[in-house]
């Protein structure tokens, strides 16, 4: 471990450093390609401190996913409408990028979707406060919005590169695509209601 890096002390500082390091490495390489020794080196702690304060690698993975979900839930709870939640889901943030990439890695590494329920709470409860009479934001609307949002988060670097090559301005491309996806997703509850004969 390099001597010039800050060495965390005390349980809270160690746990925070370990979770931060684990999140960076899990997202960059995929959980199966990360050893506890890698996380310890990245966090500038001893491996035994990870076992003592967090546990084994599976415990660490659950803690990282739980922290990402908890933080995301907090952001969603601060939104006042379905449209605000949808706009949030298409706003590129490091936290949401990490969450979607961690899920993608877990699926690509062979984790069964049913096993992910231990890491990620049922999303229906997250959106329930935004159900409105006549326009439901549950069921198919949520699945469609999450599919679009997850796809945008996972493939954003590639799509951004493709379209930036033709337009030249990556930030403008980001903003235009996010805006377009947000507008489409905000219309989904009304489209689902029409399809279900509720309109």
Secondary structure, 3 states (H helix, E strand, C coil): CCCCCCCCCCHHHHHHHHHHHHHHHHHHHCHHHCCHHHHHHHHCCCHHHHHHHCCCHHHHHHHHHHHHHHHHHHHHHCCCCHHHHHHHHCCCCHHHHHHHHHHHHHHHCCCCHHHHCCCCCCCHHHHHHHCECCECCCCHHHHHHHHHHHHHHHHHHHHHHHHHHHHCCHHHHHHHHHHHHHHHHHHHHHHHHHHCCCC
